[in-house]
Each structure stands twice: as structure tokens, then as C-alpha cells.
Amino acid sequence: MEIHQIPANVQLIKRSKSEWSSFAYKKCQDVYGYDNNALRRFAVIIQLQYDKTVSEEDKEFLEFLMQQEIDMHRSHPYQGAHESMDILAYLLAKYKDVHHIRLFEQAKLSNFDTYYGFDTEYLFSAGIEEAIRYVEENDLYTSSSYFQGMEDEIRT
């Protein structure tokens, strides 16, 4: 599917997993490229940002796209924090799902720039008490490289 076809086909894309592979992170073979599908993925992310029909049914697709952005950010030779990751985090935060904490943590830890540029508030988008409970129940204070040593700070 060509980029200019994405707006007209966004509903098909969201519902058809067979279409998702064309938005997956795909490392370029040449030394100057970094992701063959980055522009196509960014186009669908922008379309989703303004799509009034995004619903609970789209959560899996948004999670898939976020994982692709995380993979791209981890492998990108020039690091950076692209707005595509922030848009996806915003869309996922609307679900208020504590299970997104690990995905948001991966996003934050993708590279140096995302560590400082990816908003920490996304980690608590499910609610402060819910997030703390999830972190405690899953022992993230000891098993997570982001949450280690933050127990006192988070509780206050």
C-alpha cells in the first residue's frame, strides 16, 4: 500500500493483521538508512492521531506500532526521540491500562534521547494508585532498570 492510500484505508489497516507487516520496523541494508517502513508507519500514526473512530478494538494495533517505534529507536544510528512515539503513547494512555507501563518503560529506555525526552507521566497514565499497585505487584522496583531505587520517590 502506498502512503497516499493510507487515509482511505485506515479502517482496513486497523482491522487486518495481514496489513500490519508493511508498518513493521525493517532495518535498511545501506549504512545511511535506518528503517524501510518508517515513513509509512509515521503516515498511519498521523492518520490515527486524527481518527475519531479509534476504539478499544484498536489497542492491539497501537501496541504493535509502539513496539515497532521502540525497536526503531533502539537501533537508530543517530538516536533521537521521534514524535511518532509520543503520539502513540498519547493514544495508548487514553486506555488507562496498567499493562502499558512496561511498554512505556521500554519506550523511555530505548535510547539516551528517549530516556530524557519521553514523558514519565505516560508511565502513570492508568492512574497513580493503579500504577504504584502494578509496580509493587510485579516487583518492578527490583526487576526493572527504570524503577529500581525509585520506590521512595514514587510513594511520595
C-alpha positions as CSV (number, residue, x, y, z in Angstrom):
1,M,0.0,0.0,0.0
2,E,1.3,3.4,-1.0
3,I,1.5,6.2,1.6
4,H,-1.2,8.3,-0.2
5,Q,-3.6,5.4,0.2
6,I,-3.4,5.2,4.0
7,P,-6.1,7.7,4.8
8,A,-8.7,6.0,2.7
9,N,-7.7,2.6,4.0
10,V,-7.1,3.2,7.7
11,Q,-10.1,1.1,8.8
12,L,-8.9,-1.8,6.8
13,I,-5.4,-1.4,8.1
14,K,-6.5,-1.3,11.7
15,R,-8.6,-4.5,11.4
16,S,-6.4,-6.6,9.1
17,K,-3.3,-8.0,10.8
18,S,-2.0,-9.1,7.4
19,E,-1.5,-5.4,6.6
20,W,0.5,-4.7,9.7
21,S,3.7,-6.1,8.4
22,S,4.1,-3.2,6.0
23,F,4.4,-0.9,9.1
24,A,6.8,-3.1,11.0
25,Y,10.3,-1.9,11.7
26,K,12.6,-3.1,9.0
27,K,16.3,-2.2,9.2
28,C,17.7,-0.9,5.9
29,Q,20.7,-2.6,4.4
30,D,22.6,0.5,3.5
31,V,24.7,2.4,6.0
32,Y,22.6,5.7,5.7
33,G,19.2,4.3,6.1
34,Y,17.6,3.1,9.3
35,D,14.0,1.9,8.7
36,N,12.5,1.0,5.4
37,N,8.9,1.4,6.8
38,A,9.4,4.5,9.0
39,L,7.7,6.9,6.7
40,R,4.7,4.6,6.0
41,R,4.4,3.9,9.8
42,F,4.6,7.6,10.5
43,A,1.8,8.3,8.0
44,V,-0.5,5.8,9.6
45,I,0.3,7.1,13.1
46,I,-0.6,10.6,12.0
47,Q,-3.8,9.3,10.5
48,L,-4.7,7.5,13.8
49,Q,-4.0,10.7,15.7
50,Y,-6.9,12.4,14.0
51,D,-9.1,9.3,13.6
52,K,-12.3,9.8,15.7
53,T,-13.1,6.1,15.4
54,V,-10.1,4.8,17.4
55,S,-11.5,2.4,20.0
56,E,-10.7,-0.5,22.3
57,E,-10.6,-2.7,19.2
58,D,-7.5,-0.7,18.0
59,K,-5.5,-1.2,21.2
60,E,-3.6,-4.2,19.8
61,F,-2.6,-2.3,16.6
62,L,-1.4,0.7,18.6
63,E,0.6,-1.6,20.8
64,F,2.1,-3.2,17.7
65,L,3.0,0.2,16.3
66,M,4.6,1.3,19.6
67,Q,6.7,-1.8,19.7
68,Q,7.9,-1.0,16.2
69,E,8.8,2.5,17.2
70,I,10.7,1.1,20.3
71,D,12.6,-1.2,18.0
72,M,13.4,1.6,15.6
73,H,14.6,3.9,18.4
74,R,16.8,1.2,19.9
75,S,18.5,0.6,16.5
76,H,18.6,4.1,15.1
77,P,22.2,5.1,14.5
78,Y,21.6,8.7,15.4
79,Q,19.4,8.1,18.5
80,G,16.7,10.8,18.8
81,A,13.2,10.8,20.1
82,H,10.7,11.0,17.2
83,E,7.3,12.5,17.7
84,S,5.7,9.2,16.4
85,M,6.5,7.6,19.7
86,D,4.9,10.4,21.7
87,I,1.7,10.3,19.5
88,L,1.4,6.6,20.1
89,A,2.0,7.0,23.8
90,Y,-0.7,9.6,23.9
91,L,-3.2,7.3,22.1
92,L,-2.3,4.4,24.3
93,A,-2.5,6.5,27.5
94,K,-6.2,7.1,26.8
95,Y,-6.9,3.4,27.6
96,K,-5.6,3.8,31.2
97,D,-4.2,0.3,31.0
98,V,-1.6,-0.6,33.7
99,H,-0.2,-3.2,31.3
100,H,1.1,-0.4,29.2
101,I,3.6,0.5,31.9
102,R,6.1,-2.0,30.6
103,L,5.6,-0.8,27.1
104,F,6.1,2.9,28.2
105,E,9.1,1.8,30.2
106,Q,10.7,0.2,27.1
107,A,10.0,3.4,25.2
108,K,11.6,5.5,27.8
109,L,14.7,3.2,27.9
110,S,15.0,2.9,24.1
111,N,18.0,5.2,23.9
112,F,19.6,8.2,25.5
113,D,17.3,10.8,24.0
114,T,14.1,8.9,24.8
115,Y,15.3,8.5,28.4
116,Y,15.2,12.2,28.8
117,G,12.6,13.1,26.2
118,F,9.8,10.5,26.7
119,D,7.4,11.9,29.2
120,T,7.4,10.0,32.5
121,E,3.7,10.8,33.0
122,Y,2.8,8.1,30.5
123,L,4.1,5.5,33.0
124,F,1.3,6.7,35.3
125,S,-1.4,7.2,32.8
126,A,-3.5,4.4,34.2
127,G,-3.7,6.4,37.4
128,I,-1.1,7.0,40.1
129,E,-2.5,4.4,42.7
130,E,-3.1,1.8,40.0
131,A,0.4,2.3,38.6
132,I,2.0,2.0,42.0
133,R,0.0,-1.1,42.8
134,Y,1.0,-2.7,39.4
135,V,4.7,-1.8,40.0
136,E,4.6,-3.3,43.5
137,E,2.6,-6.5,42.5
138,N,5.0,-7.1,39.6
139,D,8.1,-6.3,41.7
140,L,9.3,-3.7,39.3
141,Y,11.3,-1.9,42.0
142,T,13.8,-4.8,41.8
143,S,13.3,-6.2,38.3
144,S,13.0,-3.0,36.2
145,S,16.0,-1.0,35.3
146,Y,13.9,2.2,35.3
147,F,12.0,1.7,38.6
148,Q,15.0,0.4,40.6
149,G,15.7,2.7,43.5
150,M,12.6,4.8,42.9
151,E,10.3,3.3,45.5
152,D,10.5,6.2,48.0
153,E,10.2,8.8,45.3
154,I,7.2,7.2,43.7
155,R,5.4,6.7,47.0
156,T,5.8,10.4,47.9
